[in-house]
Amino acid sequence: MKIVRYFFYLLIVAVLLALAAVNSQVVTLHYYWGEWVLPLSLLIFFVLCLGCFLGLLLSLGPLLKLRKERSQWRRQAKNVEK
């Protein structure tokens, strides 16, 4: 099973490298304080990482709430057992 997983990872890396090679054009990103010149593939990578980070950050609230509820349920279960 590990071989299939490693093959899958290798396939993903190969596809990403192929996309980076095809999208090597330089783009200019204009924002309020200036501009940033970088390859398109790098810009796509940064936006993907930013999206993953924001998704994880937004999922922390519900996760912490569920952990709190779980600990309350465990405390109640211990009190019922006594």
N, C-alpha and C positions, 0 to 999 in steps of 0.2 A: 504494500500500500504506500510505503514511503517513496518508492520509485515513481509511482503515478503522481504523487504530490510534487516531487522535485521536477518531473517532466512538465507538469502544469506551470510551475514557477518559471522554468526555463522558457517555455512557450510565451508566457506573458512578457518576460524580459525581451525576448527576441522581437515580439510584435511592437513593444514600446521603442526599442532601438530602431526598428524599421520606420516607425512613424516619426521619430526624431530626425532620421536622415532625410526623409521626404519633406518634412516641415522645417527646413533649416533657414528659411527666409528670415531676414531681420525685420522686426516690427518696432514701432515706436508707441509706447504707452504714455499718453498725456493724462496728467492728473493735476490737481489744484496747485501743488507746490513745484511742479516741474515736469520733466519727462524722463522716461526710462527706455533705453534702446536695448533690446535683447532678442534672441532667436524665438520664433513662434513656439517651438516645442518646449522651451524653457518657461515661457509664459503659460502654456497649457498646464505644465507640471505644477507651477506655483499656484495657479487657480484651483487645481485639483487638491493640492495639499491644504489650501485655505478652506475649501469646502469640507474636507474631512475634519479639519480642526474645529470649524464652526458646528458641524454635526455632532461631534463628540461633546463639545461644550454645551450645546443645547440639550443633549440627552442626560447630562449629569443631574439636573434637577429632578426629573422623574425617577432616576436611578436611586438617588439619595432618599427620596420619599418612600420608595419601595423597601429600601433597607431598613428605614425607621419603622415602617409598618410590620416588617418581618420580625424585628426584634421585639415589638410590642406583642405580636401573636405568640412568640416563643415564651415571653414572660407570663402571658395569660395561660399558656399550656402548662407551664411549670406550677403555677398556682392551682390549677385544676387538679393536677396529679397529687398534690399534697393533701 
